[in-house]
Amino acid sequence: MQQRTIGGRSVSAIGLGGMPMSIEGRPDDARAIATIHAALDAGVTLIDTADSYHRDANEVGHNEDLIARALRSYGAGADEVLVATKGGHLRPGDGSWTQNGDPAYLARAAKESARRLGVDAIGLYQFHRPDPSVPYADSIGAIRDLLDEGAIVMAGISNASVAQIDEAREILGGRLVSVQNQFSPAFRSSLGELEHCAALGIAFLPWSPLGGIRSAKDLADRHGAFQEVADETGASVHQVALAWELALAPVVIPIPGASRPESIRDSAAAAELELTAEQIARLSA
Ligand SMILES: NC(=O)c1ccc[n+]([C@@H]2O[C@H](COP(=O)([O-])OP(=O)(O)OC[C@H]3O[C@@H](n4cnc5c(N)ncnc54)[C@H](OP(=O)(O)O)[C@@H]3O)[C@@H](O)[C@H]2O)c1
């Protein structure tokens, strides 16, 4: 599999997003484990998760626990696979998502995530979403403290504007290694952040890179140009979307979600799909 880098660490150009395996509509445990193992078989060495990827209020960390078990049963350690988790989002159990960017909360949440993942230090810890009730600098200050203590190895942010990327860089300096924002054929408004990351050499992880759990199946219907290029290349429309994202900048590392082995196998193969400059321009138009 093609490799890209996050903070100097080499990872597969396509990661696995863990969310569909833990929220509403999730598969049973056996299928979830088989999906993670299929990703590893395909050469995926980046798995994205969060403590808030769960369904009911009493199962915080469901996805982190699942990934830790899958890695253990596969025999893969933290040196081989980078598990990127996040803190700062919560799910009270009624389907909603809330925020908590309080520094003391983030410090506790990171330690709980490390315990569930079975590591002394989290490979990549991302502040999940700015909390409007807490100054951004205070939340990022908590991430800096986690780095200083050695509780996390690398730091990232998510759902951040260009101004917030710059603010985080002022606090973390070169230790800010990744930005995870929504980006897909349907959602392109974070192109500015993608380009900013490309200029700074910071990894950009598009979330919902296929349009999201519910919409991924409609990619061909909603985005005719992507189906056209799929027909031209013999690739799936999902592979075309991921290959297009990879082509936008060398810092881009999409993290398509999956709850079936065949989905992540298909997505992983997108790393080897080369599009022509003309095809990329058509998809970008
Ligand atoms: N930072 C944030 O705020 C944030 C927000 C949302 C998501 N995320 C992260 O981003 C990841 C990806 O986003 P997402 O899961 O919401 O949406 P997505 O990746 O756009 O779509 C996921 C869905 O696409 C289907 N799929 C994946 N690869 C496919 C393929 N090659 N062919 C056909 N179908 C395919 C999967 O179906 P099956 O389920 O049938 O396999 C899956 O349910 C999440 O898992 C999560 O880790 C982060």
The ligand as a Tripos MOL2 file, in Angstrom:
@<TRIPOS>MOLECULE
LIG
   48    52     1     0     0
SMALL
NO_CHARGES

@<TRIPOS>ATOM
      1 N1        -13.8090   14.1500   13.4510 N.am      1 LIG1
      2 C1        -15.1080   14.0600   13.3300 C.2       1 LIG1
      3 O1        -15.8630   14.9210   13.8070 O.2       1 LIG1
      4 C2        -15.6800   12.9080   12.5830 C.ar      1 LIG1
      5 C3        -17.0290   12.8940   12.2020 C.ar      1 LIG1
      6 C4        -17.4990   11.7960   11.4820 C.ar      1 LIG1
      7 C5        -16.6480   10.7530   11.1730 C.ar      1 LIG1
      8 N2        -15.3400   10.7670   11.5710 N.ar      1 LIG1
      9 C6        -14.3960    9.6800   11.2430 C.3       1 LIG1
     10 O2        -14.3490    9.5280    9.8390 O.3       1 LIG1
     11 C7        -14.6080    8.1720    9.5140 C.3       1 LIG1
     12 C8        -15.2540    8.0760    8.1590 C.3       1 LIG1
     13 O3        -16.4890    8.7510    8.1180 O.3       1 LIG1
     14 P1        -17.8970    7.9840    8.1200 P.3       1 LIG1
     15 O4        -17.7090    6.6010    8.5880 O.co2     1 LIG1
     16 O5        -18.8250    8.8780    8.8320 O.co2     1 LIG1
     17 O6        -18.3430    8.0560    6.5970 O.3       1 LIG1
     18 P2        -17.7410    7.5490    5.1920 P.3       1 LIG1
     19 O7        -16.3750    7.0360    5.3830 O.co2     1 LIG1
     20 O8        -17.9500    8.6360    4.2230 O.co2     1 LIG1
     21 O9        -18.7420    6.3800    4.8280 O.3       1 LIG1
     22 C9        -18.7550    5.2000    5.5780 C.3       1 LIG1
     23 C10       -19.6770    4.2020    4.9300 C.3       1 LIG1
     24 O10       -19.2660    3.9810    3.6030 O.3       1 LIG1
     25 C11       -19.3770    2.6340    3.2690 C.3       1 LIG1
     26 N3        -18.1810    2.2870    2.4880 N.ar      1 LIG1
     27 C12       -16.8980    2.4520    2.8760 C.ar      1 LIG1
     28 N4        -16.0560    2.0690    1.8840 N.ar      1 LIG1
     29 C13       -16.8340    1.6470    0.8690 C.ar      1 LIG1
     30 C14       -16.5530    1.1350   -0.4240 C.ar      1 LIG1
     31 N5        -15.2800    1.0330   -0.8500 N.pl3     1 LIG1
     32 N6        -17.5930    0.7800   -1.2110 N.ar      1 LIG1
     33 C15       -18.8670    0.9140   -0.7770 C.ar      1 LIG1
     34 N7        -19.2040    1.4040    0.4470 N.ar      1 LIG1
     35 C16       -18.1900    1.7760    1.2480 C.ar      1 LIG1
     36 C17       -19.3770    1.8360    4.5570 C.3       1 LIG1
     37 O11       -20.3810    0.8420    4.4270 O.3       1 LIG1
     38 P3        -20.4580   -0.4590    5.3700 P.3       1 LIG1
     39 O12       -20.8020    0.0710    6.7290 O.co2     1 LIG1
     40 O13       -21.5300   -1.2480    4.7480 O.co2     1 LIG1
     41 O14       -19.1130   -1.1150    5.3690 O.co2     1 LIG1
     42 C18       -19.5860    2.8750    5.6320 C.3       1 LIG1
     43 O15       -20.7430    2.6870    6.4120 O.3       1 LIG1
     44 C19       -15.4870    7.6980   10.6640 C.3       1 LIG1
     45 O16       -15.5840    6.2930   10.7040 O.3       1 LIG1
     46 C20       -14.7870    8.3270   11.8130 C.3       1 LIG1
     47 O17       -13.6410    7.5710   12.1560 O.3       1 LIG1
     48 C21       -14.8540   11.8430   12.2570 C.ar      1 LIG1
@<TRIPOS>BOND
     1     1     2 1
     2     2     3 2
     3     2     4 1
     4     4     5 ar
     5     4    48 ar
     6     5     6 ar
     7     6     7 ar
     8     7     8 ar
     9     8     9 1
    10     8    48 ar
    11     9    10 1
    12     9    46 1
    13    10    11 1
    14    11    12 1
    15    11    44 1
    16    12    13 1
    17    13    14 1
    18    14    15 2
    19    14    16 1
    20    14    17 1
    21    17    18 1
    22    18    19 2
    23    18    20 1
    24    18    21 1
    25    21    22 1
    26    22    23 1
    27    23    24 1
    28    23    42 1
    29    24    25 1
    30    25    26 1
    31    25    36 1
    32    26    27 ar
    33    26    35 ar
    34    27    28 ar
    35    28    29 ar
    36    29    30 ar
    37    29    35 ar
    38    30    31 1
    39    30    32 ar
    40    32    33 ar
    41    33    34 ar
    42    34    35 ar
    43    36    37 1
    44    36    42 1
    45    37    38 1
    46    38    39 2
    47    38    40 1
    48    38    41 1
    49    42    43 1
    50    44    45 1
    51    44    46 1
    52    46    47 1
@<TRIPOS>SUBSTRUCTURE
     1 LIG1         1 GROUP 0 **** ****
